[in-house]
Amino acid sequence: MLDHLKKLVDFYEEVLSMPHRTEIARELRDQDDLFLLLLYSEMIGIPNPVYYYTLELYPYMIEQFHDWHLRMGMEKSPLSGIRCC
């Protein structure tokens, strides 16, 4: 009886969370895009007061940058300082 009740609760939670998964994924992707914009803003001419500190993050973010510019429809990197392709 307890197993059936637990399965029913799990099913109920799964049904409730299904429509929100795409919204959550979209929100996370939007936040990642904003973070990449902040990270590379100095290269596109937007002053970044923490530019020096963001330099340390470039090696870790280069793969995400590649995925980002492909998702935005750019076949090659739009920044001349970053050659990811």
PyMOL Python script that loads the backbone (N, CA, C, O; Angstrom):
from pymol import cmd

cmd.read_pdbstr("""\
ATOM      1  N   MET A   1       0.824  -1.190   0.000  1.00  0.00           N
ATOM      2  CA  MET A   1       0.000   0.000   0.000  1.00  0.00           C
ATOM      3  C   MET A   1       0.871   1.257   0.000  1.00  0.00           C
ATOM      4  O   MET A   1       0.600   2.208  -0.734  1.00  0.00           O
ATOM      5  N   LEU A   2       1.914   1.254   0.825  1.00  0.00           N
ATOM      6  CA  LEU A   2       2.795   2.412   0.922  1.00  0.00           C
ATOM      7  C   LEU A   2       3.553   2.640  -0.394  1.00  0.00           C
ATOM      8  O   LEU A   2       3.794   3.779  -0.791  1.00  0.00           O
ATOM      9  N   ASP A   3       3.924   1.536  -1.065  1.00  0.00           N
ATOM     10  CA  ASP A   3       4.613   1.663  -2.347  1.00  0.00           C
ATOM     11  C   ASP A   3       3.713   2.292  -3.407  1.00  0.00           C
ATOM     12  O   ASP A   3       4.160   3.121  -4.200  1.00  0.00           O
ATOM     13  N   HIS A   4       2.457   1.896  -3.413  1.00  0.00           N
ATOM     14  CA  HIS A   4       1.512   2.458  -4.378  1.00  0.00           C
ATOM     15  C   HIS A   4       1.298   3.944  -4.126  1.00  0.00           C
ATOM     16  O   HIS A   4       1.215   4.745  -5.058  1.00  0.00           O
ATOM     17  N   LEU A   5       1.211   4.291  -2.862  1.00  0.00           N
ATOM     18  CA  LEU A   5       1.024   5.704  -2.512  1.00  0.00           C
ATOM     19  C   LEU A   5       2.256   6.521  -2.910  1.00  0.00           C
ATOM     20  O   LEU A   5       2.129   7.642  -3.402  1.00  0.00           O
ATOM     21  N   LYS A   6       3.436   5.960  -2.697  1.00  0.00           N
ATOM     22  CA  LYS A   6       4.666   6.647  -3.070  1.00  0.00           C
ATOM     23  C   LYS A   6       4.760   6.810  -4.590  1.00  0.00           C
ATOM     24  O   LYS A   6       5.180   7.861  -5.075  1.00  0.00           O
ATOM     25  N   LYS A   7       4.373   5.779  -5.341  1.00  0.00           N
ATOM     26  CA  LYS A   7       4.372   5.882  -6.811  1.00  0.00           C
ATOM     27  C   LYS A   7       3.381   6.934  -7.274  1.00  0.00           C
ATOM     28  O   LYS A   7       3.652   7.681  -8.214  1.00  0.00           O
ATOM     29  N   LEU A   8       2.236   6.991  -6.613  1.00  0.00           N
ATOM     30  CA  LEU A   8       1.229   7.977  -6.975  1.00  0.00           C
ATOM     31  C   LEU A   8       1.733   9.398  -6.713  1.00  0.00           C
ATOM     32  O   LEU A   8       1.511  10.294  -7.527  1.00  0.00           O
ATOM     33  N   VAL A   9       2.399   9.602  -5.596  1.00  0.00           N
ATOM     34  CA  VAL A   9       2.964  10.920  -5.272  1.00  0.00           C
ATOM     35  C   VAL A   9       4.063  11.276  -6.271  1.00  0.00           C
ATOM     36  O   VAL A   9       4.131  12.416  -6.729  1.00  0.00           O
ATOM     37  N   ASP A  10       4.923  10.317  -6.614  1.00  0.00           N
ATOM     38  CA  ASP A  10       5.979  10.567  -7.600  1.00  0.00           C
ATOM     39  C   ASP A  10       5.391  10.931  -8.958  1.00  0.00           C
ATOM     40  O   ASP A  10       5.866  11.847  -9.629  1.00  0.00           O
ATOM     41  N   PHE A  11       4.342  10.196  -9.356  1.00  0.00           N
ATOM     42  CA  PHE A  11       3.681  10.492 -10.625  1.00  0.00           C
ATOM     43  C   PHE A  11       3.065  11.886 -10.596  1.00  0.00           C
ATOM     44  O   PHE A  11       3.168  12.638 -11.565  1.00  0.00           O
ATOM     45  N   TYR A  12       2.429  12.223  -9.491  1.00  0.00           N
ATOM     46  CA  TYR A  12       1.809  13.543  -9.351  1.00  0.00           C
ATOM     47  C   TYR A  12       2.865  14.657  -9.462  1.00  0.00           C
ATOM     48  O   TYR A  12       2.645  15.651 -10.155  1.00  0.00           O
ATOM     49  N   GLU A  13       3.989  14.494  -8.791  1.00  0.00           N
ATOM     50  CA  GLU A  13       5.053  15.505  -8.865  1.00  0.00           C
ATOM     51  C   GLU A  13       5.649  15.599 -10.265  1.00  0.00           C
ATOM     52  O   GLU A  13       6.015  16.680 -10.724  1.00  0.00           O
ATOM     53  N   GLU A  14       5.741  14.455 -10.935  1.00  0.00           N
ATOM     54  CA  GLU A  14       6.265  14.451 -12.305  1.00  0.00           C
ATOM     55  C   GLU A  14       5.330  15.201 -13.252  1.00  0.00           C
ATOM     56  O   GLU A  14       5.775  15.970 -14.104  1.00  0.00           O
ATOM     57  N   VAL A  15       4.037  14.968 -13.089  1.00  0.00           N
ATOM     58  CA  VAL A  15       3.056  15.653 -13.945  1.00  0.00           C
ATOM     59  C   VAL A  15       3.098  17.152 -13.694  1.00  0.00           C
ATOM     60  O   VAL A  15       3.005  17.932 -14.641  1.00  0.00           O
ATOM     61  N   LEU A  16       3.232  17.568 -12.457  1.00  0.00           N
ATOM     62  CA  LEU A  16       3.277  18.994 -12.139  1.00  0.00           C
ATOM     63  C   LEU A  16       4.526  19.674 -12.675  1.00  0.00           C
ATOM     64  O   LEU A  16       4.468  20.837 -13.075  1.00  0.00           O
ATOM     65  N   SER A  17       5.639  18.981 -12.693  1.00  0.00           N
ATOM     66  CA  SER A  17       6.897  19.624 -13.091  1.00  0.00           C
ATOM     67  C   SER A  17       7.139  19.591 -14.592  1.00  0.00           C
ATOM     68  O   SER A  17       8.013  20.311 -15.076  1.00  0.00           O
ATOM     69  N   MET A  18       6.394  18.778 -15.356  1.00  0.00           N
ATOM     70  CA  MET A  18       6.658  18.662 -16.791  1.00  0.00           C
ATOM     71  C   MET A  18       6.520  19.976 -17.559  1.00  0.00           C
ATOM     72  O   MET A  18       7.432  20.323 -18.309  1.00  0.00           O
ATOM     73  N   PRO A  19       5.430  20.721 -17.409  1.00  0.00           N
ATOM     74  CA  PRO A  19       5.326  21.945 -18.214  1.00  0.00           C
ATOM     75  C   PRO A  19       6.359  22.996 -17.837  1.00  0.00           C
ATOM     76  O   PRO A  19       6.655  23.882 -18.639  1.00  0.00           O
ATOM     77  N   HIS A  20       6.897  22.916 -16.664  1.00  0.00           N
ATOM     78  CA  HIS A  20       7.824  23.937 -16.200  1.00  0.00           C
ATOM     79  C   HIS A  20       9.270  23.642 -16.568  1.00  0.00           C
ATOM     80  O   HIS A  20      10.129  24.518 -16.463  1.00  0.00           O
ATOM     81  N   ARG A  21       9.543  22.428 -16.995  1.00  0.00           N
ATOM     82  CA  ARG A  21      10.931  22.077 -17.322  1.00  0.00           C
ATOM     83  C   ARG A  21      11.469  22.917 -18.474  1.00  0.00           C
ATOM     84  O   ARG A  21      12.603  23.392 -18.420  1.00  0.00           O
ATOM     85  N   THR A  22      10.670  23.100 -19.500  1.00  0.00           N
ATOM     86  CA  THR A  22      11.143  23.906 -20.630  1.00  0.00           C
ATOM     87  C   THR A  22      11.324  25.365 -20.230  1.00  0.00           C
ATOM     88  O   THR A  22      12.254  26.029 -20.688  1.00  0.00           O
ATOM     89  N   GLU A  23      10.432  25.862 -19.372  1.00  0.00           N
ATOM     90  CA  GLU A  23      10.573  27.240 -18.914  1.00  0.00           C
ATOM     91  C   GLU A  23      11.830  27.407 -18.068  1.00  0.00           C
ATOM     92  O   GLU A  23      12.543  28.403 -18.191  1.00  0.00           O
ATOM     93  N   ILE A  24      12.093  26.441 -17.222  1.00  0.00           N
ATOM     94  CA  ILE A  24      13.292  26.495 -16.378  1.00  0.00           C
ATOM     95  C   ILE A  24      14.546  26.415 -17.242  1.00  0.00           C
ATOM     96  O   ILE A  24      15.507  27.149 -17.010  1.00  0.00           O
ATOM     97  N   ALA A  25      14.544  25.531 -18.235  1.00  0.00           N
ATOM     98  CA  ALA A  25      15.708  25.403 -19.130  1.00  0.00           C
ATOM     99  C   ALA A  25      15.920  26.691 -19.915  1.00  0.00           C
ATOM    100  O   ALA A  25      17.057  27.123 -20.101  1.00  0.00           O
ATOM    101  N   ARG A  26      14.828  27.311 -20.379  1.00  0.00           N
ATOM    102  CA  ARG A  26      14.934  28.570 -21.130  1.00  0.00           C
ATOM    103  C   ARG A  26      15.472  29.683 -20.230  1.00  0.00           C
ATOM    104  O   ARG A  26      16.304  30.481 -20.661  1.00  0.00           O
ATOM    105  N   GLU A  27      15.003  29.738 -18.991  1.00  0.00           N
ATOM    106  CA  GLU A  27      15.476  30.763 -18.065  1.00  0.00           C
ATOM    107  C   GLU A  27      16.965  30.582 -17.754  1.00  0.00           C
ATOM    108  O   GLU A  27      17.714  31.557 -17.690  1.00  0.00           O
ATOM    109  N   LEU A  28      17.386  29.327 -17.561  1.00  0.00           N
ATOM    110  CA  LEU A  28      18.808  29.070 -17.312  1.00  0.00           C
ATOM    111  C   LEU A  28      19.663  29.461 -18.513  1.00  0.00           C
ATOM    112  O   LEU A  28      20.756  30.004 -18.350  1.00  0.00           O
ATOM    113  N   ARG A  29      19.164  29.185 -19.725  1.00  0.00           N
ATOM    114  CA  ARG A  29      19.896  29.555 -20.933  1.00  0.00           C
ATOM    115  C   ARG A  29      19.979  31.071 -21.077  1.00  0.00           C
ATOM    116  O   ARG A  29      21.013  31.600 -21.483  1.00  0.00           O
ATOM    117  N   ASP A  30      18.896  31.769 -20.745  1.00  0.00           N
ATOM    118  CA  ASP A  30      18.913  33.235 -20.804  1.00  0.00           C
ATOM    119  C   ASP A  30      19.917  33.810 -19.803  1.00  0.00           C
ATOM    120  O   ASP A  30      20.631  34.766 -20.108  1.00  0.00           O
ATOM    121  N   GLN A  31      19.963  33.223 -18.615  1.00  0.00           N
ATOM    122  CA  GLN A  31      20.929  33.685 -17.617  1.00  0.00           C
ATOM    123  C   GLN A  31      22.361  33.411 -18.062  1.00  0.00           C
ATOM    124  O   GLN A  31      23.254  34.225 -17.826  1.00  0.00           O
ATOM    125  N   ASP A  32      22.580  32.273 -18.702  1.00  0.00           N
ATOM    126  CA  ASP A  32      23.915  31.975 -19.236  1.00  0.00           C
ATOM    127  C   ASP A  32      24.301  32.965 -20.330  1.00  0.00           C
ATOM    128  O   ASP A  32      25.447  33.409 -20.399  1.00  0.00           O
ATOM    129  N   ASP A  33      23.334  33.309 -21.188  1.00  0.00           N
ATOM    130  CA  ASP A  33      23.611  34.286 -22.248  1.00  0.00           C
ATOM    131  C   ASP A  33      23.970  35.642 -21.658  1.00  0.00           C
ATOM    132  O   ASP A  33      24.889  36.305 -22.139  1.00  0.00           O
ATOM    133  N   LEU A  34      23.258  36.055 -20.627  1.00  0.00           N
ATOM    134  CA  LEU A  34      23.558  37.327 -19.976  1.00  0.00           C
ATOM    135  C   LEU A  34      24.943  37.298 -19.330  1.00  0.00           C
ATOM    136  O   LEU A  34      25.689  38.275 -19.397  1.00  0.00           O
ATOM    137  N   PHE A  35      25.273  36.187 -18.714  1.00  0.00           N
ATOM    138  CA  PHE A  35      26.591  36.068 -18.091  1.00  0.00           C
ATOM    139  C   PHE A  35      27.701  36.125 -19.145  1.00  0.00           C
ATOM    140  O   PHE A  35      28.735  36.754 -18.925  1.00  0.00           O
ATOM    141  N   LEU A  36      27.484  35.465 -20.296  1.00  0.00           N
ATOM    142  CA  LEU A  36      28.478  35.526 -21.372  1.00  0.00           C
ATOM    143  C   LEU A  36      28.607  36.943 -21.903  1.00  0.00           C
ATOM    144  O   LEU A  36      29.709  37.391 -22.220  1.00  0.00           O
ATOM    145  N   LEU A  37      27.489  37.652 -22.003  1.00  0.00           N
ATOM    146  CA  LEU A  37      27.543  39.040 -22.452  1.00  0.00           C
ATOM    147  C   LEU A  37      28.362  39.889 -21.471  1.00  0.00           C
ATOM    148  O   LEU A  37      29.176  40.713 -21.888  1.00  0.00           O
ATOM    149  N   LEU A  38      28.145  39.687 -20.191  1.00  0.00           N
ATOM    150  CA  LEU A  38      28.924  40.424 -19.194  1.00  0.00           C
ATOM    151  C   LEU A  38      30.397  40.036 -19.258  1.00  0.00           C
ATOM    152  O   LEU A  38      31.280  40.879 -19.104  1.00  0.00           O
ATOM    153  N   LEU A  39      30.646  38.762 -19.484  1.00  0.00           N
ATOM    154  CA  LEU A  39      32.021  38.271 -19.507  1.00  0.00           C
ATOM    155  C   LEU A  39      32.806  38.832 -20.695  1.00  0.00           C
ATOM    156  O   LEU A  39      33.970  39.206 -20.550  1.00  0.00           O
ATOM    157  N   TYR A  40      32.162  38.893 -21.882  1.00  0.00           N
ATOM    158  CA  TYR A  40      32.854  39.327 -23.091  1.00  0.00           C
ATOM    159  C   TYR A  40      32.497  40.754 -23.488  1.00  0.00           C
ATOM    160  O   TYR A  40      32.798  41.166 -24.609  1.00  0.00           O
ATOM    161  N   SER A  41      31.873  41.506 -22.616  1.00  0.00           N
ATOM    162  CA  SER A  41      31.411  42.849 -22.971  1.00  0.00           C
ATOM    163  C   SER A  41      32.560  43.775 -23.343  1.00  0.00           C
ATOM    164  O   SER A  41      32.402  44.623 -24.222  1.00  0.00           O
ATOM    165  N   GLU A  42      33.695  43.636 -22.705  1.00  0.00           N
ATOM    166  CA  GLU A  42      34.829  44.510 -23.009  1.00  0.00           C
ATOM    167  C   GLU A  42      35.289  44.328 -24.456  1.00  0.00           C
ATOM    168  O   GLU A  42      35.741  45.287 -25.082  1.00  0.00           O
ATOM    169  N   MET A  43      35.181  43.125 -24.989  1.00  0.00           N
ATOM    170  CA  MET A  43      35.628  42.860 -26.357  1.00  0.00           C
ATOM    171  C   MET A  43      34.687  43.437 -27.401  1.00  0.00           C
ATOM    172  O   MET A  43      35.090  43.661 -28.542  1.00  0.00           O
ATOM    173  N   ILE A  44      33.427  43.682 -27.021  1.00  0.00           N
ATOM    174  CA  ILE A  44      32.496  44.267 -27.989  1.00  0.00           C
ATOM    175  C   ILE A  44      32.277  45.753 -27.728  1.00  0.00           C
ATOM    176  O   ILE A  44      31.379  46.358 -28.313  1.00  0.00           O
ATOM    177  N   GLY A  45      33.089  46.343 -26.856  1.00  0.00           N
ATOM    178  CA  GLY A  45      33.066  47.785 -26.663  1.00  0.00           C
ATOM    179  C   GLY A  45      32.267  48.282 -25.493  1.00  0.00           C
ATOM    180  O   GLY A  45      32.147  49.494 -25.312  1.00  0.00           O
ATOM    181  N   ILE A  46      31.719  47.409 -24.693  1.00  0.00           N
ATOM    182  CA  ILE A  46      30.978  47.828 -23.502  1.00  0.00           C
ATOM    183  C   ILE A  46      31.948  47.805 -22.327  1.00  0.00           C
ATOM    184  O   ILE A  46      32.540  46.765 -22.040  1.00  0.00           O
ATOM    185  N   PRO A  47      32.119  48.933 -21.643  1.00  0.00           N
ATOM    186  CA  PRO A  47      33.062  48.956 -20.525  1.00  0.00           C
ATOM    187  C   PRO A  47      32.672  47.973 -19.423  1.00  0.00           C
ATOM    188  O   PRO A  47      31.512  47.899 -19.019  1.00  0.00           O
ATOM    189  N   ASN A  48      33.636  47.243 -18.961  1.00  0.00           N
ATOM    190  CA  ASN A  48      33.398  46.256 -17.910  1.00  0.00           C
ATOM    191  C   ASN A  48      34.376  46.550 -16.773  1.00  0.00           C
ATOM    192  O   ASN A  48      35.578  46.333 -16.928  1.00  0.00           O
ATOM    193  N   PRO A  49      33.888  47.033 -15.646  1.00  0.00           N
ATOM    194  CA  PRO A  49      34.794  47.381 -14.553  1.00  0.00           C
ATOM    195  C   PRO A  49      35.504  46.184 -13.929  1.00  0.00           C
ATOM    196  O   PRO A  49      36.508  46.356 -13.237  1.00  0.00           O
ATOM    197  N   VAL A  50      35.001  44.982 -14.161  1.00  0.00           N
ATOM    198  CA  VAL A  50      35.641  43.795 -13.580  1.00  0.00           C
ATOM    199  C   VAL A  50      36.325  42.957 -14.661  1.00  0.00           C
ATOM    200  O   VAL A  50      36.469  41.743 -14.519  1.00  0.00           O
ATOM    201  N   TYR A  51      36.747  43.622 -15.747  1.00  0.00           N
ATOM    202  CA  TYR A  51      37.356  42.925 -16.875  1.00  0.00           C
ATOM    203  C   TYR A  51      38.560  42.098 -16.442  1.00  0.00           C
ATOM    204  O   TYR A  51      38.727  40.957 -16.873  1.00  0.00           O
ATOM    205  N   TYR A  52      39.389  42.673 -15.596  1.00  0.00           N
ATOM    206  CA  TYR A  52      40.596  41.972 -15.162  1.00  0.00           C
ATOM    207  C   TYR A  52      40.257  40.646 -14.494  1.00  0.00           C
ATOM    208  O   TYR A  52      40.940  39.645 -14.709  1.00  0.00           O
ATOM    209  N   TYR A  53      39.223  40.640 -13.701  1.00  0.00           N
ATOM    210  CA  TYR A  53      38.859  39.425 -12.960  1.00  0.00           C
ATOM    211  C   TYR A  53      38.165  38.392 -13.854  1.00  0.00           C
ATOM    212  O   TYR A  53      38.239  37.191 -13.595  1.00  0.00           O
ATOM    213  N   THR A  54      37.494  38.866 -14.901  1.00  0.00           N
ATOM    214  CA  THR A  54      36.820  37.915 -15.783  1.00  0.00           C
ATOM    215  C   THR A  54      37.787  37.212 -16.724  1.00  0.00           C
ATOM    216  O   THR A  54      37.438  36.194 -17.322  1.00  0.00           O
ATOM    217  N   LEU A  55      38.991  37.740 -16.861  1.00  0.00           N
ATOM    218  CA  LEU A  55      39.984  37.083 -17.719  1.00  0.00           C
ATOM    219  C   LEU A  55      40.277  35.661 -17.254  1.00  0.00           C
ATOM    220  O   LEU A  55      40.561  34.775 -18.061  1.00  0.00           O
ATOM    221  N   GLU A  56      40.205  35.460 -15.960  1.00  0.00           N
ATOM    222  CA  GLU A  56      40.482  34.129 -15.430  1.00  0.00           C
ATOM    223  C   GLU A  56      39.415  33.111 -15.824  1.00  0.00           C
ATOM    224  O   GLU A  56      39.667  31.906 -15.803  1.00  0.00           O
ATOM    225  N   LEU A  57      38.231  33.590 -16.181  1.00  0.00           N
ATOM    226  CA  LEU A  57      37.143  32.676 -16.517  1.00  0.00           C
ATOM    227  C   LEU A  57      37.148  32.259 -17.977  1.00  0.00           C
ATOM    228  O   LEU A  57      36.471  31.292 -18.328  1.00  0.00           O
ATOM    229  N   TYR A  58      37.878  32.941 -18.837  1.00  0.00           N
ATOM    230  CA  TYR A  58      37.840  32.668 -20.278  1.00  0.00           C
ATOM    231  C   TYR A  58      38.124  31.209 -20.631  1.00  0.00           C
ATOM    232  O   TYR A  58      37.372  30.626 -21.412  1.00  0.00           O
ATOM    233  N   PRO A  59      39.168  30.599 -20.092  1.00  0.00           N
ATOM    234  CA  PRO A  59      39.411  29.197 -20.475  1.00  0.00           C
ATOM    235  C   PRO A  59      38.266  28.262 -20.116  1.00  0.00           C
ATOM    236  O   PRO A  59      38.042  27.258 -20.792  1.00  0.00           O
ATOM    237  N   TYR A  60      37.545  28.592 -19.057  1.00  0.00           N
ATOM    238  CA  TYR A  60      36.442  27.728 -18.636  1.00  0.00           C
ATOM    239  C   TYR A  60      35.170  27.983 -19.451  1.00  0.00           C
ATOM    240  O   TYR A  60      34.302  27.115 -19.546  1.00  0.00           O
ATOM    241  N   MET A  61      35.070  29.166 -20.029  1.00  0.00           N
ATOM    242  CA  MET A  61      33.844  29.544 -20.719  1.00  0.00           C
ATOM    243  C   MET A  61      33.941  29.419 -22.235  1.00  0.00           C
ATOM    244  O   MET A  61      32.949  29.660 -22.922  1.00  0.00           O
ATOM    245  N   ILE A  62      35.092  29.053 -22.783  1.00  0.00           N
ATOM    246  CA  ILE A  62      35.271  29.071 -24.229  1.00  0.00           C
ATOM    247  C   ILE A  62      34.350  28.072 -24.929  1.00  0.00           C
ATOM    248  O   ILE A  62      33.867  28.362 -26.024  1.00  0.00           O
ATOM    249  N   GLU A  63      34.095  26.920 -24.341  1.00  0.00           N
ATOM    250  CA  GLU A  63      33.195  25.955 -24.971  1.00  0.00           C
ATOM    251  C   GLU A  63      31.758  26.462 -24.955  1.00  0.00           C
ATOM    252  O   GLU A  63      31.013  26.256 -25.913  1.00  0.00           O
ATOM    253  N   GLN A  64      31.368  27.124 -23.869  1.00  0.00           N
ATOM    254  CA  GLN A  64      30.018  27.697 -23.825  1.00  0.00           C
ATOM    255  C   GLN A  64      29.899  28.836 -24.822  1.00  0.00           C
ATOM    256  O   GLN A  64      28.838  29.039 -25.412  1.00  0.00           O
ATOM    257  N   PHE A  65      30.997  29.592 -25.017  1.00  0.00           N
ATOM    258  CA  PHE A  65      30.970  30.672 -25.999  1.00  0.00           C
ATOM    259  C   PHE A  65      30.745  30.113 -27.394  1.00  0.00           C
ATOM    260  O   PHE A  65      29.984  30.674 -28.182  1.00  0.00           O
ATOM    261  N   HIS A  66      31.409  29.009 -27.696  1.00  0.00           N
ATOM    262  CA  HIS A  66      31.235  28.371 -29.004  1.00  0.00           C
ATOM    263  C   HIS A  66      29.778  27.943 -29.197  1.00  0.00           C
ATOM    264  O   HIS A  66      29.191  28.202 -30.248  1.00  0.00           O
ATOM    265  N   ASP A  67      29.202  27.299 -28.204  1.00  0.00           N
ATOM    266  CA  ASP A  67      27.795  26.895 -28.294  1.00  0.00           C
ATOM    267  C   ASP A  67      26.888  28.106 -28.437  1.00  0.00           C
ATOM    268  O   ASP A  67      25.890  28.052 -29.156  1.00  0.00           O
ATOM    269  N   TRP A  68      27.225  29.198 -27.759  1.00  0.00           N
ATOM    270  CA  TRP A  68      26.394  30.404 -27.804  1.00  0.00           C
ATOM    271  C   TRP A  68      26.383  31.013 -29.206  1.00  0.00           C
ATOM    272  O   TRP A  68      25.315  31.325 -29.732  1.00  0.00           O
ATOM    273  N   HIS A  69      27.554  31.185 -29.817  1.00  0.00           N
ATOM    274  CA  HIS A  69      27.543  31.848 -31.123  1.00  0.00           C
ATOM    275  C   HIS A  69      26.946  30.946 -32.202  1.00  0.00           C
ATOM    276  O   HIS A  69      26.411  31.445 -33.193  1.00  0.00           O
ATOM    277  N   LEU A  70      27.028  29.624 -32.024  1.00  0.00           N
ATOM    278  CA  LEU A  70      26.330  28.738 -32.954  1.00  0.00           C
ATOM    279  C   LEU A  70      24.822  28.847 -32.770  1.00  0.00           C
ATOM    280  O   LEU A  70      24.076  28.844 -33.749  1.00  0.00           O
ATOM    281  N   ARG A  71      24.369  28.944 -31.519  1.00  0.00           N
ATOM    282  CA  ARG A  71      22.943  29.071 -31.231  1.00  0.00           C
ATOM    283  C   ARG A  71      22.397  30.399 -31.744  1.00  0.00           C
ATOM    284  O   ARG A  71      21.228  30.487 -32.120  1.00  0.00           O
ATOM    285  N   MET A  72      23.235  31.429 -31.760  1.00  0.00           N
ATOM    286  CA  MET A  72      22.809  32.737 -32.244  1.00  0.00           C
ATOM    287  C   MET A  72      22.882  32.844 -33.769  1.00  0.00           C
ATOM    288  O   MET A  72      22.557  33.891 -34.330  1.00  0.00           O
ATOM    289  N   GLY A  73      23.303  31.780 -34.437  1.00  0.00           N
ATOM    290  CA  GLY A  73      23.311  31.760 -35.891  1.00  0.00           C
ATOM    291  C   GLY A  73      24.606  32.251 -36.511  1.00  0.00           C
ATOM    292  O   GLY A  73      24.645  32.510 -37.714  1.00  0.00           O
ATOM    293  N   MET A  74      25.648  32.386 -35.741  1.00  0.00           N
ATOM    294  CA  MET A  74      26.941  32.821 -36.264  1.00  0.00           C
ATOM    295  C   MET A  74      27.833  31.591 -36.417  1.00  0.00           C
ATOM    296  O   MET A  74      28.135  30.909 -35.438  1.00  0.00           O
ATOM    297  N   GLU A  75      28.250  31.315 -37.651  1.00  0.00           N
ATOM    298  CA  GLU A  75      29.059  30.117 -37.883  1.00  0.00           C
ATOM    299  C   GLU A  75      30.458  30.242 -37.305  1.00  0.00           C
ATOM    300  O   GLU A  75      31.046  29.254 -36.866  1.00  0.00           O
ATOM    301  N   LYS A  76      30.990  31.458 -37.306  1.00  0.00           N
ATOM    302  CA  LYS A  76      32.338  31.689 -36.758  1.00  0.00           C
ATOM    303  C   LYS A  76      32.240  32.663 -35.596  1.00  0.00           C
ATOM    304  O   LYS A  76      31.237  33.358 -35.439  1.00  0.00           O
ATOM    305  N   SER A  77      33.266  32.707 -34.803  1.00  0.00           N
ATOM    306  CA  SER A  77      33.290  33.586 -33.646  1.00  0.00           C
ATOM    307  C   SER A  77      33.191  35.050 -34.084  1.00  0.00           C
ATOM    308  O   SER A  77      33.946  35.476 -34.958  1.00  0.00           O
ATOM    309  N   PRO A  78      32.277  35.828 -33.497  1.00  0.00           N
ATOM    310  CA  PRO A  78      32.160  37.239 -33.870  1.00  0.00           C
ATOM    311  C   PRO A  78      33.277  38.093 -33.281  1.00  0.00           C
ATOM    312  O   PRO A  78      33.455  39.239 -33.694  1.00  0.00           O
ATOM    313  N   LEU A  79      34.013  37.569 -32.349  1.00  0.00           N
ATOM    314  CA  LEU A  79      35.088  38.314 -31.707  1.00  0.00           C
ATOM    315  C   LEU A  79      36.417  37.872 -32.286  1.00  0.00           C
ATOM    316  O   LEU A  79      36.714  36.679 -32.358  1.00  0.00           O
ATOM    317  N   SER A  80      37.207  38.840 -32.694  1.00  0.00           N
ATOM    318  CA  SER A  80      38.483  38.495 -33.306  1.00  0.00           C
ATOM    319  C   SER A  80      39.482  37.974 -32.272  1.00  0.00           C
ATOM    320  O   SER A  80      40.407  37.243 -32.626  1.00  0.00           O
ATOM    321  N   GLY A  81      39.311  38.337 -31.014  1.00  0.00           N
ATOM    322  CA  GLY A  81      40.238  37.902 -29.977  1.00  0.00           C
ATOM    323  C   GLY A  81      40.024  36.473 -29.528  1.00  0.00           C
ATOM    324  O   GLY A  81      40.884  35.898 -28.860  1.00  0.00           O
ATOM    325  N   ILE A  82      38.899  35.895 -29.882  1.00  0.00           N
ATOM    326  CA  ILE A  82      38.586  34.532 -29.449  1.00  0.00           C
ATOM    327  C   ILE A  82      38.421  33.661 -30.673  1.00  0.00           C
ATOM    328  O   ILE A  82      37.537  33.897 -31.497  1.00  0.00           O
ATOM    329  N   ARG A  83      39.255  32.673 -30.793  1.00  0.00           N
ATOM    330  CA  ARG A  83      39.158  31.728 -31.893  1.00  0.00           C
ATOM    331  C   ARG A  83      38.735  30.389 -31.316  1.00  0.00           C
ATOM    332  O   ARG A  83      39.571  29.605 -30.866  1.00  0.00           O
ATOM    333  N   CYS A  84      37.472  30.140 -31.332  1.00  0.00           N
ATOM    334  CA  CYS A  84      36.979  28.896 -30.751  1.00  0.00           C
ATOM    335  C   CYS A  84      36.695  27.844 -31.815  1.00  0.00           C
ATOM    336  O   CYS A  84      36.565  26.663 -31.492  1.00  0.00           O
ATOM    337  N   CYS A  85      36.597  28.246 -33.059  1.00  0.00           N
ATOM    338  CA  CYS A  85      36.227  27.300 -34.124  1.00  0.00           C
ATOM    339  C   CYS A  85      37.447  26.830 -34.899  1.00  0.00           C
ATOM    340  O   CYS A  85      37.319  26.033 -35.829  1.00  0.00           O
TER     341      CYS A  85
END
""", "prot")
cmd.dss("prot")
cmd.show_as("cartoon", "prot")
cmd.util.cbc("prot")
cmd.orient("prot")
